[in-house]
Amino acid sequence: SFLKNFLNILFWVFILLAVFYFSGQNPLTDHPVFSGLTALFSALAITLPYIIYQKTQLKEKYTIKLPLILESLISLSLILGWLGTLKFYKIGIGYDSFVHFSTSFLGVLMAFIILSVIFVKNRKTTLLIIIFLVVIFGGIFNEFFQKYGDRRWGTEMFGEIGQPNDTSRDLIYDTLGTFMGVFLVGFNGEKWVQNLEKNA
């Protein structure tokens, strides 16, 4: 299918990008090792849902659409982040805020599907609260990672041109994206997961 082919191509794009960074012969970054490792992690993240699906009992209950959807959501999050890294973060057009909102929203969708599959019998309200806390905690962790990563590796992840108060702004957009995602899966999430089952 088109989606599967696209995901395969994206995987190799990240592998080639990692090789490109590790070669040291590029003007895109002053931190080739860090960027190369990030590209490798991106490639692994795309393939992880399928690997887990094939190695566990999930394939007995759910169709191949389960890993494909998770891989698609992960890929979209990665693409948004990498576009910012390669170009848009440097322009200062509010792209960083857009990425925080979008990745938090997508994070809720991914978390709901994963936790629904693992903890099938959990009540929906409890599940939504857990998801909200997990995604918000992820946003807070990301802020610390950016701040101290800049100090440790000399990167420029913390902040965007023309937009001060990066932490408070990012957390606001993280929260808005999380609320939007929780609201959406609260109404439609269970139906989506049921449609991934083989007997649906």
HUNOR-V12825 format. One record per helix or strand of 2 or more residues. SS is the DSSP state (@ for helix, = for strand). FROM is the first residue (numbers start at 1). TO is the last residue. If there is no record, write none. Layout:
ss:SS from:FROM to:TO
ss:SS from:FROM to:TO
This chain:
ss:@ from:2 to:23
ss:@ from:32 to:55
ss:@ from:58 to:61
ss:@ from:65 to:86
ss:@ from:88 to:90
ss:@ from:95 to:118
ss:@ from:124 to:153
ss:@ from:166 to:195
